[in-house]
Amino acid sequence: EKQGFKHFMLKEIYEQPGVVRTCVETYLDTTWSSDRDTNPVTLGLADDLFTDLEHVQIVACGTSWHASLVGKYLIEQLAGIPTMVQYASEFRYSPSPLTRHTLTIGVTQSGETADTLAALEMEQKRRQATEDLALAPRMLGITNRPESSLARLVPHIIDTHAGIEIGVAATKTFIAQVMAFYFLALDLAYRRQTLKPERIEQIIEELRQMPGQIEAVLESQERYIEELAHNFSETQDFIFLGRGINFPIALEGALKLKEISYIHAEGYPAGEMKHGPIALLDAKVPVVAIAMPGTVYDKVLSNAQEAKARDAQLIGVVPLNDEEAEFTFNSLLPVPPVDELLSPILTVIPLQLLAYHIAARRGLDVDQPRNLAKSVTVE
Ligand code: F6R
């Protein structure tokens, strides 16, 4: 069943180009062009979810929470709608005050996470209890299990079509959730006319190229990352840095590493390092920084240099053939230089491989890490 791969996790990492291809084929009208007056996104969501929409609030846990943070950037930047992302376990007991015309989204690959389901149920009930129509519930689920408890709780679902994931560490379901947010953000942008049709066409074209780009990263990086992993068999702490839309990817890289390798890892917004975590740095703490072309590229490079000045070993997820990056980092994990907004789909791939190879090198049970379960159905 592992089709020649040593672990399900590695097999599932390699399934990601196919998952992205399926998502694009399922949810985008790939023949769309900027002169058409039809919606390029085929999520099939009911219009009344979106009427007069003023806010989006998202609840999720773990890796799904990271995908939701990417979603926040996309919805805010492409569709201009203020978006809040909450941990379901926090939101349940300290919900934000009700906002008007709000779309509530629950993100859970299993569709069974107890905290996420309870947060959604609580939100639905408290909104139903008000008479004010502007506060009425509008609920949407994003899940890989359209037959799950989530689907029975909320009236609208985006099925992420990643196929069953066996490795406990989420990889292909994460990519598929992120894809769902591109489609949702584009759908909203089209309805609200926040983007020029040419820009929509450009994003669709870039999304269509993603499967090939992920394949290129997998092919060019795996051997190198497997070698690189040898350096970290004794490492106890890692720091992951990112900014903007790649900040959630730094969080995700750190989470993948800690859950399967049991190495302590922290993800941080690169600009926050100087407010505390920089005190941790020395030659024993490797720093992984994501520095992709766009609004924060120079800033991340200078944050990385601050770490270098403390003797940290620097690993960079950087654009291919970039001299400045080659000069800054000790090790390079290059990915094709795509539009900043699309870059998380590529930057997460080397981080998944890094976590996988470090854990495999340590001889750990990658698919069944200690203390973890695939569905967390208890509080
Ligand atoms: C990370 C991981 C967990 C889950 C979390 C939420 O690799 O597997 O952090 O992401 O338990 O699970 P779902 O998405 O099923 O709600």
Residues whose N, C-alpha, C, O or C-beta is under 5 A from the ligand:
A	BS01	F6R	C61 G62 T63 S64 V107 T108 Q109 S110 G111 T113 V168 A169 A170 K374 V376
